[in-house]
Amino acid sequence: MTSQQRLVLSIAILASFVAFLDGSVVTVALPSISEELGGGLTTQQWVVDAYLITLGALILVAGSLSDLFGRLTIIRAGLWGFGVTSIVCALAPTDLVLIVARGAQGIAGALLVPSSLALIMSHFRGADQGKAIGHWTAWTSGAFIAGPLIGGLLVDLASWRLVFAINVLPIALTLWMLTRVEQKEERVVGARVDLVGAVLATVGIGAPVFALIEQGNFGWSSPVILVPLVVGVIAFAAFLWWESRTAKPMMPLGLFRIGNFAWGNLSTLLIYAALSMSGFLIAVYLQQAAGWPATLAGLAALPVTIILMLLSTVFGSLAGRYGPRMFMTVGPILAGIGHVLMLTVSEDLDYWTQLLPGIVIFGLGLSITVAPLTAAILGVIEPSQAGIASAINNAVARVAGLIAIAALGIVVASNLDLEGLHRGLITTAALLIGGGLIAAIGIRNPAREGAEQPEL
């Protein structure tokens, strides 16, 4: 890599790192948050999903904003917004203030991820691009998985409020690094923001999620649940109709005519729903049912992080050489098998024999999956559309997690006991295996160019 390539990759990793970290670091702090601010499982779900609603709905708008104002400008704005809202979350006096601040934090996070990945796509080509994506995937996925460990340490040693305040240091470092970038800001002539699409997407995603989370409190027959559910479905259908007709859509539906992009995003939907459900289940169960301290609950998933950090780049390079299909098939299925192994968890929990084997298999499967998945989806997209393509893929991943957390009340009922954990693990395994089967059916390896072989 050149020095500028290393700088750009570092910026992309750090900017995305804080957004991914905040998506998972809060999970292990949920019992402490509800204990201090009240609200039980419903508050726990909203603290996670308020962030994911705005992140998932507006991450598509960020692609258009990047075209309009430039990728570096949008990353800079997102970092400032994320820093301010993180401080508000850390100081929140009530659960309502925290939930609202989390929603605002999701808006800032939506500006970071697609622009960061688009920077990589514009600075790297060929096998080097696969390696760079592997590095980005390893660190950002590591942030998602390591979040519970970091959060656990902060909760046990100090307060859950530091879970949010920790963002300030990496944000400050990334803002300084942005001043060292030599690339001129690139803007797309004629770009505009699809405001109608943004509103319809937010309502179409947020209203059904409200119904899923609150159905346990009001019941499915209540107008409080039925009205948002119906309005949300209509709004989402209107969003798809609008995107098919407007001249400058924030989600160009034509991209879904590209086979790997369409099938890859469908696989993403199932895989990332499973990841969010798995993280929530394990972190909360170990604390509330098994009585573990937050730090140990976070440490439980540490093997996944280690395996990801060690192997994601390797499998990203191998996917660049042999194509992503095999890796996207085997990886999720292996991760699903890992969750099946966790069904041995009993009332007398033994981490070493009941959880660890499944967690290690899960980590191996995940490391096989993540870099090839990203490369398969974005590798078939023209560089000029890399920003919006990465925004769509990240939106699918975030919405998948959002729906999974919202639906937990249906899967585990109102109490995450041993029986609820087992139901959740079975659901997670089914989602992962389904994601692998979809990849086997739909993903195609790119044609090789002559006899030239990409280097590992």
N, C-alpha and C positions, 0 to 999 in steps of 0.2 A: 504494500500500500504506500501511496505518497503521504506526506504529512497532512495534506488537506483531506485526503480520504480517511485517514485515522481520526482527524478532528471531527469530520462530518459523522462518522460512525459513532464516535463517543457522544456527540450531541444527540443523535437519534436514539441511542440507547438510554441516556440519562433522562431525556424528555419523556420518553415512553415509560421508563422505569417508574417514575413517580405516579403516573396514571395507573399502571398495572398494580403497583404496590398498594395504592389506596383502594383498589378493588378487592384486595384480599387481606390486607393487614388488619382491617377493622373486624374481620370475622371472629378472631379469638378474643376480641374485646367486647363482643356483644353481651355476654352474661354480666360483665361489670357495668356496662352502659345501662342495661335494663334494671340492674339492681339499684343504681344511683338515680336514674331518671324515670324508672317505671315503664309499664307498657307491655312487659312479657314478650312472647313470641312475635306479636304484631309489630311492636317497636323494633325488634331485631330485624325483621324482614324489611321494614321501611328504611332503616338506616343503610341497609345494603342496596335496596332497590331504588331509593330516591336518587342515588348517584348513578345507577345504571340506566334509569329512565331517560334522563337528560343526556347522558353520555351516548346511549344507543340511538336516540332519536336525532341528536344534533351532530353526531360525528359525520353524517353525510353532508350537512351544511358546511362543515369545516373544509371539505374538499373544494367546494365552490369558493369559499373565502380564501383558500390558498391560491386559487387561480386568479382571484380578483386583487388581492393585496400582496401576494408572494408568500412562499412557504416559511421563510425565515421570520417574516413579520408576524405571521399567525402563531408560530411556535413561541415567539417572544411574548405575545399577548396572552397565550395560554399559560405560560409559566407564571407571569405576574398574577393572573386571575386565580390560578391554582394555589399560589402562595397565600394570597389574601383570604380565600375561602377556607384554607386549611387552618389558619389562625382563628377564624370565626368558629369552626367546628371544635377546636381545642378549648374555646372559652364558652361554649354553649351552656346556658343555665337550665334549659328545659329540653325535653325530647323533641318538641315541635321545632325549636330553633335549630337543633342539630339536624333534623330531617330536612328542613328548608336549606340550610347551609350545605348539606350533602348534595342536594339538587343543583345548587349553584356551582359546587365543585365539579359536578359532572359536566356542566357547560364548558368550564375551563379545560377539563380533561379531553373533551371532544376535539379541541383545537390541536392537541399534542400528537396523538398517535398517527393519524393518516399523513400529516405533513412530515413527521419524522421518517416514516417508512418510505415516503415518496423521495425524500432526500437521498436515501440509500439507492433507490432505483435509478436516480438520475446521475449518480456518481460511480456506479459499478456496472460492469457488463459481464456476460458469460458466466464462466465458473467462478470468477471473483465475486459476482453478484450472489451466487449461491452461498459462498463462504460468508459474505457480509450478512446476508439474511440469517445464516446459521448463528453468527455471533449475536445479532440483534434478538433472535428468537431465544437463544440460551439465556441471555440476561433478562429480557422482559418476562419470559416464562418463569425464570428463576425468581423474579420479583413477585410474581403472582403466587408461587408456591412458598417462597420464604417469608411472605407477609405474616402468616400466623406465628412463626417463630419470633420475628422482630416484635410483633404486637404483644406476644406473651411475655417477653422480657420486660417491655415497657409497663405492661399492666401490673405485673408482680413486683417490680422494683420501684415503680413510681405511681403512675396513674394512666388510665385509658386515654386521657386527654393528650398525652405525649404521642399517641399513635398518629395523631393528625399533625402535631407540631413538628414531627421529625422531617416533614417534607421540605422545610425551609432551607436546609443546608444543600441538598442536591439541586434545588431550584436555583439558588444563588450561584452555584458553580456552573450550571448550564448557561445561565444568563451571561456570565463572564466569558465562557467559551464561544458564545455566539459572536462576540466582538472580534474574534480572531478569524472568522470565516472570510475568505477572500472572494468567494463567488458573489457576483452581482445578483440582486433580487430579480426574479423572473415573474412576470405577470402575463396573463393570457388576455389578449385584446378581445373585448366584447363579453367578458365573463360577467355574470350576475348571480345574485343569491335567490334561490327558489324559496321565497317566504311562505307561499301557500303550501308547498310541499312540506316545509318544516313544521308548520302548524298541524297539518293533517297527520304527519308522522308522529308527532308528540302526543296528540290525542289518541291516535290509533294504537299506540303502544301503551301509553300511561293509563288510559281508562280501563282496559281489560286487566291490567296488572293490579289496579285498585280493587277490582272485583275479586280477583284470585286471592289477594291478601286478606281482604275484609270479609270474605264469605263465611269464615269461621265465626265471626262476631255477629253477623246479621242473617245468615242463611241465604241459600240460592234464590229463594222465592221473594226476598225483600226487594222493593224498588231501588233501595240504596245500592244493590248489587246488579240487578237486571238492567237498569238504565245505563250505567257506565259501560256494562258489557256490550249492550246493543250499540250504543253510540260509538264505542271504540271499534267494533267490527265494521260499522258503516264508514267511519273515518279512515280506517286502513284501506278499505276497498276504494274509497274516493282518492286516497293517496296514490294507489296503483294506477287508477284511471287518469289522474292528473299528470303523473309522471310519463304516461304513454302519449300525452297530447301536448304538453308544454314544450316550447322551443328549447329551453335551457333547463332540463330536469336536474335535480340534485342526485337522482339515482337513475342513470340511463339504463332503461330496461333492455336495450339492445345488447349490453354486455352479457346478459344471461343467455344469449344465443350461442355464446362461446362455450363449448362443452365442459372443459376443465373448470372454467369460472363458475358455471351453474352447479355442476356436481360437487365441486370443491366447497362451495358455500353451503350446500345442503349438508355435506359431511361436517363442516364447521358448526352448523347449528346444533347438531346432536352432540358432537364432541365437547363443545364449550358449555353446553347445558350440563353435561355430566361433570365437567371440572368444577363448575360453581356449586353444584349440588354436593359433590364429594367433599370439597373444602368446608362447606357449612356444616354438613353432617358430622364429620370427624371432630372438628374443632369444638363445636357446641356440645356434642354428646360426651366427649372426654371430660369436659368441665362440669356440666350440669348433672349428668347421670353417673359418670364414673368418679367424680370428685377430684379430678386432677387439677393442679394449679395451671394458670394460663401458659406459663413458660413450657411446661412439659407437654401440654396440648399442642403448642406450636412446634416443639421438637419432634413430635410424632411424624410429621410429614417431611422432616429434613432430608431423609434419604432421597426423596423425589427431586429436591433441589440439587443435591450433589450429582445425581445421575444426569439430570438435565444439563448442568454446567459442563460435565465431562464429555457428554456424547452428542449433544444437539448439533454442534458444528461438524462433527464427523458424519452424522447421518445427512446433514444438509449437503455436504460435499458428495457423498455417495448417491444421493438423489440427483445431483447435477450430472453424475456420470451415467447412472443406470435408469434414470427416470423415477418419478415420485410414486407411481401406482402401487408397487409392491410394499413400499414403506407405509403409505397411507392406508393400506389394507391390514397389514400385519400389526402395526403399532396400536391402533385403537382396539383391535380384538384382544391383543395381549393386555392392554390396560383394563379392559373389561373383565378378563379372567382374574386379574389382580383383585378386583372388587368382589368377585365371587369367592375368592379365598378368604376375604375379610368376614364372610358370613360365619366363620368359626368363633367370632367374638361372643362371649357369654357374660353373664352377670359377674363372674369372677374373672375379670379381664386380665389377660396376660399379654402384654404388648409384644414380647419377643416371639411368641408362638402363634398368636392369633391375628395380630395386625401387621407386624413387620414383613413377613413373606409377601403378603398381598400388596403392601406399599412399595416394596422393591420391584415387583413385577409391574405394577402400575407406573412407576417411574421409568422403567426401561421402555415400556410401550409408549409412554408420552414422549420420551426423547426420540424415538423412532418416527414419531408422527409430526411434531410441530413444524420443524424447518421444511420438510418436503411438502407439507400442506400449504404453507405460505408461498413457497416457490412454485407449486403447481398452479395456484390461483393467479398469482401476479405474473408468472413467466409467460403467459399467453396474451398479456395485455401490452399494447403499445406504450412506450415511455410517456407520451403526452397524456395518457389516461391513467397513469400509475397512481396519481393522487386520489382520484375518485374511486378507483378499483380497490385500493387499500382501505379507503374510508368505508366502502360497502362491506368488505370482508370483516373489518373491525366492528362495524355496526351489527352485523349478523352475530358475531361472537358475543358482544355485550348484551344484545337483546336475548340471545339464548340463555345467558346466565341470569338475566332479569326474570325471564319466564320461569326458569327452574327454581329460583328462590321463591318467587311468588306462589308457585304450585306446591311448595313443600308442605303447606298446611293440609293439602289434600292427601299427600303421600304419607306423612307421618302423623296426621291429626294434630291436636293442639299440644301434644306432649311428646318430646323426643326421647322416648324410652327405648329399651332394647329391641322391642318388636318394631317400633318406628324406624330405628336405625337399619334393621335388616330389610325392611321394605324399601328404604332409601337406597341401600347398597344394590339391591336387585334392580331398581329403576336405573341407577347410574350405570351398572354393567350393561343393561339392555341398550341404553343410549350409546355407549361407547362401541359395542359390537355392531350396532346398527350403522354408526358412522363409518366403520371399517368396511362393511358390506356395500354401502353406497359408493365408497371409493373404488372398490373392486369392480362394481358394475359400470361406473361412469367415467372414471379418470383414465386418460390416455397419455402414454409417454410421448414426449416430443420427438419428432423425427431427427435422426442424427445427420449432421452435415458432413458428407463424405466419410473419410476415414479418420478425420480429426477427433481426438479424444480429449475431453476436458481433464485437466490435472486435478488430483486430490489435494 
